[in-house]
Amino acid sequence: MKRYAIMLFWLNITTPIYATISTKDININQIDKLYTKSMLLKELKKYDESKTLLMQIINQDPKQVDAYLLIAELEYLMNNWLQAIEQAKTYLQIIDLKDTKNYLDISWAYFLIGESKNSMDYIMQFIQNNKELLNTNIYILIDTIVKKDYIILYKMKI
C-alpha cells in the first residue's frame, strides 16, 4: 500500500512539471538554433543555405524581425539589391522603432535600402541616448560605421 501511495504521490508531482513545458518554449528554442546555424552559414559564405533556414524561422513565426534583417543582408551580399530592399522594408515595418536597443539594426536596414541620412540619424540617436549601452556595444558600432564607409568608398571608385 505504501508503494502505491508513493507512486501516486510521485506521479502527482512529476506530471505537472512536465506538463508546464509549453510548445512555445520548444519553438523558441528551435528558432534560436536555426538562427545560430544560419549565422554560421553566413560566415561560411553559404548564403543560400543560410537564407533557407531563415525562411523556416519566418514560416514558424513571422514576427522574428532579426530573420528579415539577416535575409536582407544576405541578399545584399549576393548582389540581389531589390530583394535586399524588400526584406529591409519588411523589417522596418515590424521592428519597434522606438526601442533604442534596435537603433543600430534599424540603421543598417535604412542603409540597405539606400537611405543613408536615416541610417546616420539612427546611429547618432543611438549614441546620444545610450551612453551605457554604447560602452557594451562599441565594437558593433565601429564595425557598422567601418562597413558603411568601406562600402561607400568602394562604390565611389566604381
Secondary structure, 3 states (H helix, E strand, C coil): CHHHHHHHHHHHHHHHHHHCCCHHHHHHHHHHHHHHHHHHHHHCCCHHHHHHHHHHHHHHCCCCHHHHHHHHHHHHHCCCHHHHHHHHHHHHHHCCCCCHHHHHHHHHHHHHCCCHHHHHHHHHHHHHHCHHHHHHCHHHHHHHHHHHHHHHHHHHHC
